[in-house]
């Protein structure tokens, strides 16, 4: 049998299934079926079968050896190129430029340390298709540090290009600070200072971030870890005026950043406007008897604008947030109750019959530790003698503080014609797009907090890469992953056979070994070198499961030390 194609003049050709046979000395053929309605693929498959070819499905010829996630890589890399992010990176040397782009994309799709990132990008240990897409081959962590240095040298030009895109005269500029603890001792900017992430025992570095009004980062700068917030403002003013060539902008910062001293010494001489907030003592002064802030004004409103002789040429915008007031009231009551509970314990220790706590200095130390824990000393009146301790709440001070719950006051020199009260409040609240605790979107500081110190102090260059990532806006995006890579396979690695749990349950129990003679209990001295697990796990195992005279179960055969109940010293 064979498939014949018969021309049919102006009509489509006829596809016929025919069979040849012999009649005497002649070879004739007859039609078995008309296949003209079949598809070309189906006809071709039948023709190959009639020729004796073996047809094998693609799943039998190929085996999936590894399927690398690619969808999120394509999305982030495509967005970076659409935004022109790759054009901001120096193109020489070429491999370092591709590695720098890979670092930025990897920081978005799967943030990790440089060593882990090198493993994700390398061909043999790839966690996604980014290394294959950028044709990186094998990647070493030292190459990644060289790419960071490339970004560090290009940082001024990158920030200037971003400022031209997002900033102009008269625009809002957001500025905020954060800090991060540092692993290592080689960063020249690392200092012991205030820790915002509860790692006060480690060295710190401080990051300052300038953003456009929509929260898009424009510039980042790294300071020494013990730098105070207001002292970083002068560098930002110089950057806006000298490097970015902006004659007049509105700088928005929190009350701890833009203080009265910084306004007089830095902002006014530079001709910049500002939006900031007042501290609690200044708000209390405005609310004093005869002051411009009358709390009765807020019985039927939540915002009012006023002026004060203490702030000449400025507008004060007073806002009241009922939800914030309720939260502060709840938190204060909880702190007062917890402090009273701890103070009552100290009082009971002073009044107990057996071994009472006596001595004014000793009692004072205990009380100071309690009050310093929650910062509630201003709300308690204390009476301490050598043999007694009494405490009472200062209700007047608590009521005075509670009367200002939910109030905050903004100060600005921007005229109302340019920025009304509501727009001023919205501008100040836009700082939440920069602050590390912003709940509405992924933090712009996430990239900066993973800085790792190299022997040549790579903190500035790491923050430069963070600036490139966050400035493009793709730090806030997340895309689903998809698998689309199929490769020819090697034979699968044989797996060790395991007995069936059902069969295992039917096996007779193994005989227990005879009890050995008791030996003298001693501390476990098996070192981590002769243990198959980590020293910490080894210590836990020895401390919890070891019995006197029993050998350490985590040691190698040559380890014949005995262990005892108790903590193991390693």
Helices and strands as residue ranges (DSSP letters): E 2-8, E 11-23, E 26-34, H 40-50, H 58-61, H 71-82, G 85-88, H 94-109, H 114-121, H 130-133, H 141-166, E 172-182, E 203-211, E 217-224, G 230-232, H 233-238, I 239-243, E 250-252, H 260-262, I 263-267, H 268-270, E 273-277, H 280-286, G 295-299, E 303-306, G 309-311, E 315-320, H 322-351, H 360-374, G 377-379, E 380-384, E 389-393, H 395-402, E 407-412, H 421-429, G 430-433, G 448-450, H 459-471, G 474-476, H 501-506, G 528-530, H 535-545, E 550-551, E 562-563
